[in-house]
Amino acid sequence: MVASVTAINAAFIASADHIAKGLPHLLATVLLTLAMIWGVIFVWLRHGAYYYYRDALADLMKDETYLPTDMRRHANRGTTQALSGVWVFSLWILFSSILAFVTLWHA
């Protein structure tokens, strides 16, 4: 999803000079906004889904003594390590979208 939003932003940046002012300009802004919002939501949804399935696997393995303890416990989602990728990808989407907005509106 991050690559898709980045590709959409790059396409609008590359064609900013060819998008007519008025309604097409507004439509492009709406499309960029929707892509940005959905991209950030998708990153956070995937983060939650990963930890949901990780916890389900830990529940299945909790009685298996031959496995490491970390695999048998629920993971902590709130650590810096757990959230680092989410923040990096969310910020990437936001900054590339902002660049696309600036390019589109100042072309």
DATAJO-V384757 format. One record per backbone hydrogen bond with DSSP energy under -0.5 kcal/mol. CO is the residue of the C=O (numbers start at 1). NH is the residue of the N-H. Records with the same first field share a line. If there is no record, write none. Layout:
BEGIN
CO: NH  NH
END
This chain:
BEGIN
1: 5
2: 6
3: 7
4: 8
5: 9
6: 10
7: 11
8: 12
9: 13
10: 14
11: 15
13: 16
15: 18  19
16: 19
18: 20
20: 25
22: 26
23: 27
24: 28
25: 29
26: 30
27: 31
28: 32
29: 33
30: 34
31: 35
32: 36
33: 37
34: 38
35: 39
36: 40
37: 41
38: 42
39: 43
40: 44
41: 45
42: 46
43: 47
44: 48
45: 49
46: 50
47: 51
48: 52
49: 53
50: 54
51: 55
52: 56
53: 57
54: 58
55: 59
56: 60
57: 61
58: 62
59: 62
61: 64
63: 65
64: 67
68: 71  72
69: 72  73
75: 77
76: 79
79: 83
80: 84
81: 85
83: 87
84: 88
85: 89
86: 90
87: 91
88: 92
89: 93
90: 94
91: 95
92: 96
93: 97
94: 98
95: 99
96: 100
97: 101
98: 102
99: 103
100: 104
101: 105
102: 106
104: 107
END
